[in-house]
Amino acid sequence: MSNLKLIPLAEDHLEFLLEVRNDDSTRHFLGNNSVFTLENCKNWFKTLEPGWFLITFNDEWVGYLRSNLNGEVGLDIHPNHRKKGYAKMAYQEWLKDKKFATLWVFEDNFAFKLYQDLGFKLTGNQTTLRDRKYIQMYYVNNGL
């Protein structure tokens, strides 16, 4: 059994979320690469719909997962915790009871292979963002 947990995002998680989200190495792979202040984030949080989770492993905060009611998902792992399998475990945990999901990924993102390994496939939708190919992928759980 994994010691990874997805905990509904709370206001006291926002400073950590910004530490991860505003890091240059994270923003490089986000569709919206803006830097946000804590005040921006607190205002955003007041209108947040369910679907955002803090990712913990052995009770240590390692990242966050974002999703919406349309089944779109993404996550970001803190730079100090990358390449340890947390993203894969978090996606597996989130996807286990989902029939369908989509995500957008830059073609040059090292996570592209992870998404394929998880069962995501290309939708055929793509755009160019900041001179890079931004690709939509989808996941279908036929077991549900």
Buried (B, 14 or more C-beta within 10 A) or exposed (E): EEEBBBBEBEEEBBEBBBBBBBBEEBBEBBEEBEEBEEEEBEEEBEEEEEBBBBBBBEEEBBBBBBBEEEBBBBBBBBBEBBEEBBBBBBBEBBBEEBEEBBBBBBEEBEBBEBBEEBBBEEEEEEEEBEEBEBBBBBBEEEEE
